[in-house]
């Protein structure tokens, strides 16, 4: 059981049991529910989910089936405020108090999520195993009343519009393959061959309505309580787009007899076909046809059990992003694109502390806001983003009773596009530095204290026109293990954003308000 500082309660239960000869069969049930006001004013969240996992294991096979269902009713859910080309000011307004809600209480969404997965492995002989992976996912946002806000000036004034854009999404997946091993001289090969197919359905309402320029507000005031709820009803969503994605993957990991050297060689071939259905249910077949080849390879060499180096190259051909609310082309799918990543690094251990240091270079498609003359915006795909950076993580014991986990990342990023406004600029909302560090002091086996610091450096929006300040937050926690009679009980207390720091967190050209100081208490019993 958990309690949040505004009065929201969370309850969860996790039950597992094995049975049958040699405990061949297993069942596990995890259920969770929450209800009440969150740490943000006028944000009420009701959520319930249940997950059931069934499995069987023997010498020849391994099968796992997972079923999950989630229901969510979120009223007044906070969302950021966008900054457009019409914004007036030399800088951005400072962030207001973290518990202010820019949304009216009638801003609401209800949705359900259903997920099922099946994984099976069948041993053919000592060197060959067949496998099957299948999955089904469906989410239905059957009720949605949005509230999109655009910042107007440095004083924090904004305008807002509302829509009833419900949506529906479904993914079905099937993969078949073989996994095995063989030797060539002193080299061992662990190979995988697989074919897969995914059917991705996505759609919006047949009849969406939008009220523009209906409301005005100020970020330092939040909801004044007199914003009138729009009168439009809800329109059922239908599947408008269908992507059929077919892939073939071949991979081989070659290792030496002393297990010091590992070399991975692989290739993926993917075909994406897109169909579109119109509101009158007419069918536009083969609306898009895309093909991508994606090699991947890597090498890892261990000089000793405590020191190794690695390098890898990966490519992936992926579906284009689905455009969300706030854009003139909301609900549309952007074209598929290929991502490429190169990484080199080293892993080493000093005492009981593990270190990882790496350099990476990532290329991906650039999604850009195109601002129209009427004040609206359209999401487009133009050019490429390149992210080059250094990342360090460390975790382990630094002294008796003291544990530490932390790291940092530095990003050097830029956009290459046909637009003079963005070409050569830093991507919107991407900070140059991020870092975190957590220290745990275990006074005894039953009592521990945690302190964690989080830092996000400055970023920019509107193609470096405005700077979003960086911020630092601190979290503190306690953990205590005890017993009630003979039942083990774990008590946790956490305080997030201890100093109640007010800050903006940028995502693209949207500013999200950082969460306020939040307390959480929880009790966990093992029966």
Order of alpha helices (4+ residues) and beta strands (2+ residues): beta-beta-beta-beta-beta-beta-beta-beta-beta-beta-beta-beta-beta-beta-beta-beta-beta-beta-beta-beta-beta-beta-beta-beta-beta-beta-beta-beta-beta-beta
